[in-house]
Structure formats: C-alpha cells, structure tokens
Amino acid sequence: MNFTNIVNSIRTKADFVNFIHFLLEDLKSNSEDWENKTLPEYLEAIASWTDDMEGYYVNDNLPIPDNVDWKVFADILVAAKMYE
C-alpha cells in the first residue's frame, strides 16, 4: 500500500497510530527513499511543509483543510519527547 492510500484511509486514532508505525517501518526498510532521515531534518521539514502546505493542496486540486486542530499535533510532538 502506498502513502497516499494509507493517508486517505485514516479515519480514527487507531488508523493514525498504525500510520505512524508504517512510517517508522518505511524509514527502517527504505531509508534511501527518505530525504530527512534524522530527527532535526524531519522536524525542520515538518515546519517548512506546514508553512507552505496550502500550495500542496492547491497544486493537487484538493480542498485546503480549515478545521485542523493544531494544538493536538503540538501535544503529540511535545509528549513524544519523554513518553516511553
């Protein structure tokens, strides 16, 4: 299954958790396909892409999300600093 299909199928918290595991496995088994392999590179890319994300949706003729709960994403990223 490719990333687009998986992302488009995410509907629940469990789907999202499974997607994160899929990303980790993909990094482990296909690291040559990853531009941003380190945590600093990956976090920088997240910030850059998020800043420019409207262009992605416009270029792919997709609706720009308007009800994103940014705080939840921030909570996830901060909690992962120390969660075991």
PyMOL Python script that loads the backbone (N, CA, C, O; Angstrom):
from pymol import cmd

cmd.read_pdbstr("""\
ATOM      1  N   MET A   1       0.858  -1.177   0.000  1.00  0.00           N
ATOM      2  CA  MET A   1       0.000   0.000   0.000  1.00  0.00           C
ATOM      3  C   MET A   1       0.904   1.240   0.000  1.00  0.00           C
ATOM      4  O   MET A   1       1.932   1.264   0.676  1.00  0.00           O
ATOM      5  N   ASN A   2       0.517   2.255  -0.754  1.00  0.00           N
ATOM      6  CA  ASN A   2       1.349   3.464  -0.808  1.00  0.00           C
ATOM      7  C   ASN A   2       0.865   4.506   0.202  1.00  0.00           C
ATOM      8  O   ASN A   2      -0.209   4.386   0.791  1.00  0.00           O
ATOM      9  N   PHE A   3       1.696   5.529   0.377  1.00  0.00           N
ATOM     10  CA  PHE A   3       1.394   6.552   1.380  1.00  0.00           C
ATOM     11  C   PHE A   3       0.067   7.250   1.112  1.00  0.00           C
ATOM     12  O   PHE A   3      -0.695   7.491   2.048  1.00  0.00           O
ATOM     13  N   THR A   4      -0.221   7.574  -0.119  1.00  0.00           N
ATOM     14  CA  THR A   4      -1.465   8.285  -0.435  1.00  0.00           C
ATOM     15  C   THR A   4      -2.678   7.468  -0.019  1.00  0.00           C
ATOM     16  O   THR A   4      -3.608   7.997   0.588  1.00  0.00           O
ATOM     17  N   ASN A   5      -2.670   6.182  -0.344  1.00  0.00           N
ATOM     18  CA  ASN A   5      -3.795   5.323   0.033  1.00  0.00           C
ATOM     19  C   ASN A   5      -3.947   5.222   1.543  1.00  0.00           C
ATOM     20  O   ASN A   5      -5.061   5.264   2.066  1.00  0.00           O
ATOM     21  N   ILE A   6      -2.833   5.088   2.233  1.00  0.00           N
ATOM     22  CA  ILE A   6      -2.890   4.974   3.691  1.00  0.00           C
ATOM     23  C   ILE A   6      -3.397   6.273   4.306  1.00  0.00           C
ATOM     24  O   ILE A   6      -4.288   6.247   5.155  1.00  0.00           O
ATOM     25  N   VAL A   7      -2.845   7.398   3.891  1.00  0.00           N
ATOM     26  CA  VAL A   7      -3.281   8.693   4.434  1.00  0.00           C
ATOM     27  C   VAL A   7      -4.770   8.903   4.171  1.00  0.00           C
ATOM     28  O   VAL A   7      -5.501   9.348   5.055  1.00  0.00           O
ATOM     29  N   ASN A   8      -5.213   8.587   2.972  1.00  0.00           N
ATOM     30  CA  ASN A   8      -6.622   8.787   2.626  1.00  0.00           C
ATOM     31  C   ASN A   8      -7.556   7.858   3.391  1.00  0.00           C
ATOM     32  O   ASN A   8      -8.760   8.106   3.454  1.00  0.00           O
ATOM     33  N   SER A   9      -7.011   6.787   3.973  1.00  0.00           N
ATOM     34  CA  SER A   9      -7.864   5.856   4.718  1.00  0.00           C
ATOM     35  C   SER A   9      -7.900   6.150   6.213  1.00  0.00           C
ATOM     36  O   SER A   9      -8.632   5.489   6.949  1.00  0.00           O
ATOM     37  N   ILE A  10      -7.123   7.132   6.679  1.00  0.00           N
ATOM     38  CA  ILE A  10      -7.098   7.441   8.115  1.00  0.00           C
ATOM     39  C   ILE A  10      -8.410   8.106   8.530  1.00  0.00           C
ATOM     40  O   ILE A  10      -8.784   9.161   8.018  1.00  0.00           O
ATOM     41  N   ARG A  11      -9.093   7.458   9.470  1.00  0.00           N
ATOM     42  CA  ARG A  11     -10.360   7.984   9.982  1.00  0.00           C
ATOM     43  C   ARG A  11     -10.393   8.023  11.505  1.00  0.00           C
ATOM     44  O   ARG A  11     -11.163   8.775  12.102  1.00  0.00           O
ATOM     45  N   THR A  12      -9.545   7.201  12.126  1.00  0.00           N
ATOM     46  CA  THR A  12      -9.604   7.050  13.576  1.00  0.00           C
ATOM     47  C   THR A  12      -8.221   7.237  14.193  1.00  0.00           C
ATOM     48  O   THR A  12      -7.211   7.293  13.492  1.00  0.00           O
ATOM     49  N   LYS A  13      -8.203   7.330  15.515  1.00  0.00           N
ATOM     50  CA  LYS A  13      -6.935   7.403  16.233  1.00  0.00           C
ATOM     51  C   LYS A  13      -6.106   6.156  15.950  1.00  0.00           C
ATOM     52  O   LYS A  13      -4.896   6.256  15.746  1.00  0.00           O
ATOM     53  N   ALA A  14      -6.735   4.988  15.935  1.00  0.00           N
ATOM     54  CA  ALA A  14      -6.025   3.733  15.660  1.00  0.00           C
ATOM     55  C   ALA A  14      -5.402   3.755  14.261  1.00  0.00           C
ATOM     56  O   ALA A  14      -4.276   3.296  14.071  1.00  0.00           O
ATOM     57  N   ASP A  15      -6.140   4.291  13.285  1.00  0.00           N
ATOM     58  CA  ASP A  15      -5.599   4.419  11.925  1.00  0.00           C
ATOM     59  C   ASP A  15      -4.348   5.300  11.932  1.00  0.00           C
ATOM     60  O   ASP A  15      -3.361   4.990  11.264  1.00  0.00           O
ATOM     61  N   PHE A  16      -4.393   6.395  12.689  1.00  0.00           N
ATOM     62  CA  PHE A  16      -3.256   7.309  12.771  1.00  0.00           C
ATOM     63  C   PHE A  16      -2.066   6.622  13.427  1.00  0.00           C
ATOM     64  O   PHE A  16      -0.937   6.753  12.953  1.00  0.00           O
ATOM     65  N   VAL A  17      -2.306   5.893  14.512  1.00  0.00           N
ATOM     66  CA  VAL A  17      -1.224   5.173  15.190  1.00  0.00           C
ATOM     67  C   VAL A  17      -0.610   4.148  14.246  1.00  0.00           C
ATOM     68  O   VAL A  17       0.613   4.023  14.179  1.00  0.00           O
ATOM     69  N   ASN A  18      -1.437   3.420  13.523  1.00  0.00           N
ATOM     70  CA  ASN A  18      -0.927   2.454  12.545  1.00  0.00           C
ATOM     71  C   ASN A  18      -0.108   3.143  11.463  1.00  0.00           C
ATOM     72  O   ASN A  18       0.902   2.604  11.010  1.00  0.00           O
ATOM     73  N   PHE A  19      -0.533   4.322  11.048  1.00  0.00           N
ATOM     74  CA  PHE A  19       0.209   5.080  10.048  1.00  0.00           C
ATOM     75  C   PHE A  19       1.589   5.474  10.566  1.00  0.00           C
ATOM     76  O   PHE A  19       2.572   5.387   9.830  1.00  0.00           O
ATOM     77  N   ILE A  20       1.674   5.905  11.823  1.00  0.00           N
ATOM     78  CA  ILE A  20       2.967   6.258  12.410  1.00  0.00           C
ATOM     79  C   ILE A  20       3.886   5.030  12.409  1.00  0.00           C
ATOM     80  O   ILE A  20       5.070   5.141  12.091  1.00  0.00           O
ATOM     81  N   HIS A  21       3.344   3.871  12.762  1.00  0.00           N
ATOM     82  CA  HIS A  21       4.145   2.635  12.721  1.00  0.00           C
ATOM     83  C   HIS A  21       4.581   2.321  11.291  1.00  0.00           C
ATOM     84  O   HIS A  21       5.711   1.885  11.068  1.00  0.00           O
ATOM     85  N   PHE A  22       3.700   2.539  10.331  1.00  0.00           N
ATOM     86  CA  PHE A  22       4.042   2.330   8.923  1.00  0.00           C
ATOM     87  C   PHE A  22       5.188   3.252   8.517  1.00  0.00           C
ATOM     88  O   PHE A  22       6.116   2.818   7.833  1.00  0.00           O
ATOM     89  N   LEU A  23       5.135   4.532   8.933  1.00  0.00           N
ATOM     90  CA  LEU A  23       6.225   5.461   8.634  1.00  0.00           C
ATOM     91  C   LEU A  23       7.547   4.959   9.209  1.00  0.00           C
ATOM     92  O   LEU A  23       8.568   4.976   8.521  1.00  0.00           O
ATOM     93  N   LEU A  24       7.536   4.521  10.446  1.00  0.00           N
ATOM     94  CA  LEU A  24       8.752   4.031  11.085  1.00  0.00           C
ATOM     95  C   LEU A  24       9.308   2.820  10.351  1.00  0.00           C
ATOM     96  O   LEU A  24      10.510   2.744  10.097  1.00  0.00           O
ATOM     97  N   GLU A  25       8.447   1.883  10.014  1.00  0.00           N
ATOM     98  CA  GLU A  25       8.903   0.701   9.268  1.00  0.00           C
ATOM     99  C   GLU A  25       9.441   1.085   7.899  1.00  0.00           C
ATOM    100  O   GLU A  25      10.426   0.514   7.432  1.00  0.00           O
ATOM    101  N   ASP A  26       8.791   2.059   7.251  1.00  0.00           N
ATOM    102  CA  ASP A  26       9.270   2.503   5.945  1.00  0.00           C
ATOM    103  C   ASP A  26      10.657   3.141   6.065  1.00  0.00           C
ATOM    104  O   ASP A  26      11.524   2.908   5.221  1.00  0.00           O
ATOM    105  N   LEU A  27      10.864   3.938   7.104  1.00  0.00           N
ATOM    106  CA  LEU A  27      12.183   4.535   7.324  1.00  0.00           C
ATOM    107  C   LEU A  27      13.233   3.448   7.530  1.00  0.00           C
ATOM    108  O   LEU A  27      14.329   3.529   6.977  1.00  0.00           O
ATOM    109  N   LYS A  28      12.903   2.442   8.316  1.00  0.00           N
ATOM    110  CA  LYS A  28      13.859   1.369   8.586  1.00  0.00           C
ATOM    111  C   LYS A  28      14.184   0.557   7.335  1.00  0.00           C
ATOM    112  O   LYS A  28      15.338   0.191   7.116  1.00  0.00           O
ATOM    113  N   SER A  29      13.185   0.278   6.524  1.00  0.00           N
ATOM    114  CA  SER A  29      13.409  -0.612   5.380  1.00  0.00           C
ATOM    115  C   SER A  29      13.673   0.109   4.066  1.00  0.00           C
ATOM    116  O   SER A  29      14.165  -0.503   3.118  1.00  0.00           O
ATOM    117  N   ASN A  30      13.354   1.402   3.993  1.00  0.00           N
ATOM    118  CA  ASN A  30      13.539   2.154   2.742  1.00  0.00           C
ATOM    119  C   ASN A  30      14.190   3.507   3.004  1.00  0.00           C
ATOM    120  O   ASN A  30      13.790   4.511   2.415  1.00  0.00           O
ATOM    121  N   SER A  31      15.173   3.541   3.871  1.00  0.00           N
ATOM    122  CA  SER A  31      15.763   4.832   4.249  1.00  0.00           C
ATOM    123  C   SER A  31      16.348   5.585   3.056  1.00  0.00           C
ATOM    124  O   SER A  31      16.451   6.811   3.088  1.00  0.00           O
ATOM    125  N   GLU A  32      16.730   4.858   2.004  1.00  0.00           N
ATOM    126  CA  GLU A  32      17.260   5.530   0.819  1.00  0.00           C
ATOM    127  C   GLU A  32      16.212   6.413   0.134  1.00  0.00           C
ATOM    128  O   GLU A  32      16.565   7.311  -0.631  1.00  0.00           O
ATOM    129  N   ASP A  33      14.943   6.167   0.403  1.00  0.00           N
ATOM    130  CA  ASP A  33      13.859   6.975  -0.172  1.00  0.00           C
ATOM    131  C   ASP A  33      13.534   8.206   0.672  1.00  0.00           C
ATOM    132  O   ASP A  33      12.737   9.046   0.255  1.00  0.00           O
ATOM    133  N   TRP A  34      14.132   8.320   1.834  1.00  0.00           N
ATOM    134  CA  TRP A  34      13.840   9.418   2.757  1.00  0.00           C
ATOM    135  C   TRP A  34      14.869  10.522   2.599  1.00  0.00           C
ATOM    136  O   TRP A  34      16.070  10.271   2.698  1.00  0.00           O
ATOM    137  N   GLU A  35      14.417  11.719   2.358  1.00  0.00           N
ATOM    138  CA  GLU A  35      15.296  12.895   2.296  1.00  0.00           C
ATOM    139  C   GLU A  35      15.724  13.326   3.698  1.00  0.00           C
ATOM    140  O   GLU A  35      16.860  13.754   3.902  1.00  0.00           O
ATOM    141  N   ASN A  36      14.807  13.211   4.663  1.00  0.00           N
ATOM    142  CA  ASN A  36      15.027  13.716   6.024  1.00  0.00           C
ATOM    143  C   ASN A  36      15.067  12.550   6.997  1.00  0.00           C
ATOM    144  O   ASN A  36      14.041  12.155   7.551  1.00  0.00           O
ATOM    145  N   LYS A  37      16.262  12.001   7.202  1.00  0.00           N
ATOM    146  CA  LYS A  37      16.422  10.772   7.977  1.00  0.00           C
ATOM    147  C   LYS A  37      16.676  11.008   9.460  1.00  0.00           C
ATOM    148  O   LYS A  37      16.442  10.117  10.276  1.00  0.00           O
ATOM    149  N   THR A  38      17.147  12.184   9.815  1.00  0.00           N
ATOM    150  CA  THR A  38      17.404  12.461  11.228  1.00  0.00           C
ATOM    151  C   THR A  38      16.228  13.232  11.815  1.00  0.00           C
ATOM    152  O   THR A  38      15.447  13.848  11.089  1.00  0.00           O
ATOM    153  N   LEU A  39      16.116  13.190  13.126  1.00  0.00           N
ATOM    154  CA  LEU A  39      15.036  13.918  13.779  1.00  0.00           C
ATOM    155  C   LEU A  39      15.091  15.415  13.493  1.00  0.00           C
ATOM    156  O   LEU A  39      14.056  16.000  13.175  1.00  0.00           O
ATOM    157  N   PRO A  40      16.277  16.074  13.594  1.00  0.00           N
ATOM    158  CA  PRO A  40      16.307  17.509  13.274  1.00  0.00           C
ATOM    159  C   PRO A  40      15.869  17.802  11.834  1.00  0.00           C
ATOM    160  O   PRO A  40      15.127  18.753  11.591  1.00  0.00           O
ATOM    161  N   GLU A  41      16.324  16.994  10.893  1.00  0.00           N
ATOM    162  CA  GLU A  41      15.917  17.205   9.494  1.00  0.00           C
ATOM    163  C   GLU A  41      14.412  16.999   9.326  1.00  0.00           C
ATOM    164  O   GLU A  41      13.746  17.768   8.633  1.00  0.00           O
ATOM    165  N   TYR A  42      13.889  15.965   9.962  1.00  0.00           N
ATOM    166  CA  TYR A  42      12.474  15.650   9.842  1.00  0.00           C
ATOM    167  C   TYR A  42      11.608  16.748  10.460  1.00  0.00           C
ATOM    168  O   TYR A  42      10.607  17.156   9.871  1.00  0.00           O
ATOM    169  N   LEU A  43      11.989  17.224  11.643  1.00  0.00           N
ATOM    170  CA  LEU A  43      11.220  18.296  12.283  1.00  0.00           C
ATOM    171  C   LEU A  43      11.283  19.587  11.462  1.00  0.00           C
ATOM    172  O   LEU A  43      10.278  20.287  11.338  1.00  0.00           O
ATOM    173  N   GLU A  44      12.436  19.904  10.910  1.00  0.00           N
ATOM    174  CA  GLU A  44      12.561  21.087  10.050  1.00  0.00           C
ATOM    175  C   GLU A  44      11.669  20.955   8.821  1.00  0.00           C
ATOM    176  O   GLU A  44      11.023  21.918   8.409  1.00  0.00           O
ATOM    177  N   ALA A  45      11.638  19.773   8.244  1.00  0.00           N
ATOM    178  CA  ALA A  45      10.782  19.544   7.074  1.00  0.00           C
ATOM    179  C   ALA A  45       9.300  19.654   7.434  1.00  0.00           C
ATOM    180  O   ALA A  45       8.505  20.170   6.648  1.00  0.00           O
ATOM    181  N   ILE A  46       8.931  19.172   8.611  1.00  0.00           N
ATOM    182  CA  ILE A  46       7.543  19.313   9.068  1.00  0.00           C
ATOM    183  C   ILE A  46       7.177  20.791   9.164  1.00  0.00           C
ATOM    184  O   ILE A  46       6.114  21.203   8.699  1.00  0.00           O
ATOM    185  N   ALA A  47       8.060  21.587   9.769  1.00  0.00           N
ATOM    186  CA  ALA A  47       7.795  23.027   9.899  1.00  0.00           C
ATOM    187  C   ALA A  47       7.704  23.690   8.531  1.00  0.00           C
ATOM    188  O   ALA A  47       6.794  24.482   8.287  1.00  0.00           O
ATOM    189  N   SER A  48       8.628  23.378   7.647  1.00  0.00           N
ATOM    190  CA  SER A  48       8.636  24.010   6.311  1.00  0.00           C
ATOM    191  C   SER A  48       7.404  23.618   5.505  1.00  0.00           C
ATOM    192  O   SER A  48       6.756  24.468   4.895  1.00  0.00           O
ATOM    193  N   TRP A  49       7.085  22.320   5.507  1.00  0.00           N
ATOM    194  CA  TRP A  49       5.932  21.874   4.735  1.00  0.00           C
ATOM    195  C   TRP A  49       4.644  22.479   5.285  1.00  0.00           C
ATOM    196  O   TRP A  49       3.781  22.917   4.524  1.00  0.00           O
ATOM    197  N   THR A  50       4.521  22.501   6.610  1.00  0.00           N
ATOM    198  CA  THR A  50       3.321  23.070   7.221  1.00  0.00           C
ATOM    199  C   THR A  50       3.163  24.535   6.848  1.00  0.00           C
ATOM    200  O   THR A  50       2.055  24.994   6.570  1.00  0.00           O
ATOM    201  N   ASP A  51       4.271  25.270   6.842  1.00  0.00           N
ATOM    202  CA  ASP A  51       4.234  26.683   6.466  1.00  0.00           C
ATOM    203  C   ASP A  51       3.750  26.871   5.031  1.00  0.00           C
ATOM    204  O   ASP A  51       3.070  27.852   4.730  1.00  0.00           O
ATOM    205  N   ASP A  52       4.090  25.950   4.157  1.00  0.00           N
ATOM    206  CA  ASP A  52       3.747  26.055   2.731  1.00  0.00           C
ATOM    207  C   ASP A  52       2.632  25.104   2.299  1.00  0.00           C
ATOM    208  O   ASP A  52       2.414  24.935   1.100  1.00  0.00           O
ATOM    209  N   MET A  53       1.929  24.488   3.228  1.00  0.00           N
ATOM    210  CA  MET A  53       1.014  23.402   2.882  1.00  0.00           C
ATOM    211  C   MET A  53      -0.135  23.793   1.955  1.00  0.00           C
ATOM    212  O   MET A  53      -0.636  22.956   1.204  1.00  0.00           O
ATOM    213  N   GLU A  54      -0.547  25.027   2.000  1.00  0.00           N
ATOM    214  CA  GLU A  54      -1.653  25.432   1.114  1.00  0.00           C
ATOM    215  C   GLU A  54      -1.291  25.185  -0.352  1.00  0.00           C
ATOM    216  O   GLU A  54      -2.146  24.800  -1.149  1.00  0.00           O
ATOM    217  N   GLY A  55      -0.032  25.406  -0.700  1.00  0.00           N
ATOM    218  CA  GLY A  55       0.416  25.167  -2.072  1.00  0.00           C
ATOM    219  C   GLY A  55       0.262  23.722  -2.491  1.00  0.00           C
ATOM    220  O   GLY A  55      -0.086  23.447  -3.639  1.00  0.00           O
ATOM    221  N   TYR A  56       0.517  22.789  -1.579  1.00  0.00           N
ATOM    222  CA  TYR A  56       0.337  21.366  -1.875  1.00  0.00           C
ATOM    223  C   TYR A  56      -1.109  21.088  -2.264  1.00  0.00           C
ATOM    224  O   TYR A  56      -1.377  20.427  -3.268  1.00  0.00           O
ATOM    225  N   TYR A  57      -2.032  21.597  -1.463  1.00  0.00           N
ATOM    226  CA  TYR A  57      -3.447  21.333  -1.726  1.00  0.00           C
ATOM    227  C   TYR A  57      -3.913  22.029  -3.003  1.00  0.00           C
ATOM    228  O   TYR A  57      -4.667  21.449  -3.784  1.00  0.00           O
ATOM    229  N   VAL A  58      -3.478  23.246  -3.214  1.00  0.00           N
ATOM    230  CA  VAL A  58      -3.854  23.969  -4.436  1.00  0.00           C
ATOM    231  C   VAL A  58      -3.295  23.245  -5.661  1.00  0.00           C
ATOM    232  O   VAL A  58      -4.013  23.043  -6.640  1.00  0.00           O
ATOM    233  N   ASN A  59      -2.023  22.854  -5.615  1.00  0.00           N
ATOM    234  CA  ASN A  59      -1.387  22.190  -6.758  1.00  0.00           C
ATOM    235  C   ASN A  59      -2.013  20.845  -7.087  1.00  0.00           C
ATOM    236  O   ASN A  59      -2.019  20.431  -8.246  1.00  0.00           O
ATOM    237  N   ASP A  60      -2.540  20.159  -6.081  1.00  0.00           N
ATOM    238  CA  ASP A  60      -3.178  18.856  -6.305  1.00  0.00           C
ATOM    239  C   ASP A  60      -4.696  18.955  -6.408  1.00  0.00           C
ATOM    240  O   ASP A  60      -5.398  17.944  -6.374  1.00  0.00           O
ATOM    241  N   ASN A  61      -5.198  20.198  -6.535  1.00  0.00           N
ATOM    242  CA  ASN A  61      -6.642  20.425  -6.661  1.00  0.00           C
ATOM    243  C   ASN A  61      -7.430  19.785  -5.521  1.00  0.00           C
ATOM    244  O   ASN A  61      -8.480  19.180  -5.736  1.00  0.00           O
ATOM    245  N   LEU A  62      -6.906  19.929  -4.313  1.00  0.00           N
ATOM    246  CA  LEU A  62      -7.564  19.399  -3.119  1.00  0.00           C
ATOM    247  C   LEU A  62      -8.032  20.557  -2.251  1.00  0.00           C
ATOM    248  O   LEU A  62      -7.435  21.634  -2.280  1.00  0.00           O
ATOM    249  N   PRO A  63      -9.084  20.348  -1.487  1.00  0.00           N
ATOM    250  CA  PRO A  63      -9.524  21.414  -0.579  1.00  0.00           C
ATOM    251  C   PRO A  63      -8.487  21.645   0.517  1.00  0.00           C
ATOM    252  O   PRO A  63      -7.904  20.695   1.042  1.00  0.00           O
ATOM    253  N   ILE A  64      -8.267  22.890   0.852  1.00  0.00           N
ATOM    254  CA  ILE A  64      -7.350  23.237   1.930  1.00  0.00           C
ATOM    255  C   ILE A  64      -8.065  22.986   3.257  1.00  0.00           C
ATOM    256  O   ILE A  64      -9.143  23.534   3.488  1.00  0.00           O
ATOM    257  N   PRO A  65      -7.478  22.164   4.134  1.00  0.00           N
ATOM    258  CA  PRO A  65      -8.134  21.881   5.424  1.00  0.00           C
ATOM    259  C   PRO A  65      -8.336  23.170   6.222  1.00  0.00           C
ATOM    260  O   PRO A  65      -7.444  24.016   6.296  1.00  0.00           O
ATOM    261  N   ASP A  66      -9.516  23.302   6.814  1.00  0.00           N
ATOM    262  CA  ASP A  66      -9.790  24.519   7.570  1.00  0.00           C
ATOM    263  C   ASP A  66     -10.087  24.255   9.042  1.00  0.00           C
ATOM    264  O   ASP A  66     -10.191  25.200   9.823  1.00  0.00           O
ATOM    265  N   ASN A  67     -10.224  22.996   9.435  1.00  0.00           N
ATOM    266  CA  ASN A  67     -10.523  22.677  10.834  1.00  0.00           C
ATOM    267  C   ASN A  67      -9.434  21.815  11.454  1.00  0.00           C
ATOM    268  O   ASN A  67      -9.730  20.852  12.161  1.00  0.00           O
ATOM    269  N   VAL A  68      -8.189  22.150  11.197  1.00  0.00           N
ATOM    270  CA  VAL A  68      -7.079  21.390  11.757  1.00  0.00           C
ATOM    271  C   VAL A  68      -6.914  21.774  13.228  1.00  0.00           C
ATOM    272  O   VAL A  68      -6.871  22.958  13.566  1.00  0.00           O
ATOM    273  N   ASP A  69      -6.823  20.784  14.085  1.00  0.00           N
ATOM    274  CA  ASP A  69      -6.595  21.048  15.499  1.00  0.00           C
ATOM    275  C   ASP A  69      -5.089  21.045  15.741  1.00  0.00           C
ATOM    276  O   ASP A  69      -4.506  20.025  16.110  1.00  0.00           O
ATOM    277  N   TRP A  70      -4.473  22.199  15.528  1.00  0.00           N
ATOM    278  CA  TRP A  70      -3.015  22.315  15.616  1.00  0.00           C
ATOM    279  C   TRP A  70      -2.502  22.005  17.010  1.00  0.00           C
ATOM    280  O   TRP A  70      -1.382  21.515  17.156  1.00  0.00           O
ATOM    281  N   LYS A  71      -3.281  22.275  18.023  1.00  0.00           N
ATOM    282  CA  LYS A  71      -2.846  22.006  19.389  1.00  0.00           C
ATOM    283  C   LYS A  71      -2.624  20.518  19.606  1.00  0.00           C
ATOM    284  O   LYS A  71      -1.676  20.133  20.290  1.00  0.00           O
ATOM    285  N   VAL A  72      -3.478  19.676  19.039  1.00  0.00           N
ATOM    286  CA  VAL A  72      -3.307  18.229  19.198  1.00  0.00           C
ATOM    287  C   VAL A  72      -1.976  17.782  18.589  1.00  0.00           C
ATOM    288  O   VAL A  72      -1.256  16.980  19.184  1.00  0.00           O
ATOM    289  N   PHE A  73      -1.650  18.302  17.404  1.00  0.00           N
ATOM    290  CA  PHE A  73      -0.354  17.962  16.801  1.00  0.00           C
ATOM    291  C   PHE A  73       0.786  18.406  17.706  1.00  0.00           C
ATOM    292  O   PHE A  73       1.749  17.665  17.902  1.00  0.00           O
ATOM    293  N   ALA A  74       0.685  19.593  18.249  1.00  0.00           N
ATOM    294  CA  ALA A  74       1.720  20.101  19.147  1.00  0.00           C
ATOM    295  C   ALA A  74       1.808  19.232  20.401  1.00  0.00           C
ATOM    296  O   ALA A  74       2.907  18.918  20.859  1.00  0.00           O
ATOM    297  N   ASP A  75       0.667  18.845  20.956  1.00  0.00           N
ATOM    298  CA  ASP A  75       0.668  17.965  22.126  1.00  0.00           C
ATOM    299  C   ASP A  75       1.385  16.648  21.829  1.00  0.00           C
ATOM    300  O   ASP A  75       2.169  16.165  22.646  1.00  0.00           O
ATOM    301  N   ILE A  76       1.116  16.074  20.665  1.00  0.00           N
ATOM    302  CA  ILE A  76       1.741  14.807  20.265  1.00  0.00           C
ATOM    303  C   ILE A  76       3.252  14.965  20.182  1.00  0.00           C
ATOM    304  O   ILE A  76       3.998  14.140  20.709  1.00  0.00           O
ATOM    305  N   LEU A  77       3.701  16.022  19.522  1.00  0.00           N
ATOM    306  CA  LEU A  77       5.142  16.226  19.344  1.00  0.00           C
ATOM    307  C   LEU A  77       5.852  16.478  20.672  1.00  0.00           C
ATOM    308  O   LEU A  77       6.939  15.948  20.905  1.00  0.00           O
ATOM    309  N   VAL A  78       5.250  17.275  21.533  1.00  0.00           N
ATOM    310  CA  VAL A  78       5.878  17.559  22.831  1.00  0.00           C
ATOM    311  C   VAL A  78       5.865  16.319  23.716  1.00  0.00           C
ATOM    312  O   VAL A  78       6.874  16.005  24.347  1.00  0.00           O
ATOM    313  N   ALA A  79       4.749  15.614  23.774  1.00  0.00           N
ATOM    314  CA  ALA A  79       4.654  14.432  24.631  1.00  0.00           C
ATOM    315  C   ALA A  79       5.647  13.353  24.207  1.00  0.00           C
ATOM    316  O   ALA A  79       6.174  12.629  25.051  1.00  0.00           O
ATOM    317  N   ALA A  80       5.903  13.241  22.909  1.00  0.00           N
ATOM    318  CA  ALA A  80       6.830  12.217  22.413  1.00  0.00           C
ATOM    319  C   ALA A  80       8.264  12.454  22.864  1.00  0.00           C
ATOM    320  O   ALA A  80       9.094  11.548  22.790  1.00  0.00           O
ATOM    321  N   LYS A  81       8.565  13.669  23.333  1.00  0.00           N
ATOM    322  CA  LYS A  81       9.894  13.957  23.870  1.00  0.00           C
ATOM    323  C   LYS A  81      10.236  13.038  25.038  1.00  0.00           C
ATOM    324  O   LYS A  81      11.387  12.635  25.206  1.00  0.00           O
ATOM    325  N   MET A  82       9.217  12.708  25.852  1.00  0.00           N
ATOM    326  CA  MET A  82       9.507  11.995  27.086  1.00  0.00           C
ATOM    327  C   MET A  82       8.685  10.736  27.290  1.00  0.00           C
ATOM    328  O   MET A  82       8.947   9.973  28.220  1.00  0.00           O
ATOM    329  N   TYR A  83       7.706  10.506  26.445  1.00  0.00           N
ATOM    330  CA  TYR A  83       6.838   9.340  26.619  1.00  0.00           C
ATOM    331  C   TYR A  83       7.602   8.072  26.238  1.00  0.00           C
ATOM    332  O   TYR A  83       8.323   8.052  25.240  1.00  0.00           O
ATOM    333  N   GLU A  84       7.442   7.035  27.023  1.00  0.00           N
ATOM    334  CA  GLU A  84       8.162   5.779  26.754  1.00  0.00           C
ATOM    335  C   GLU A  84       7.279   4.769  26.085  1.00  0.00           C
ATOM    336  O   GLU A  84       7.723   3.660  25.788  1.00  0.00           O
TER     337      GLU A  84
END
""", "prot")
cmd.dss("prot")
cmd.show_as("cartoon", "prot")
cmd.util.cbc("prot")
cmd.orient("prot")
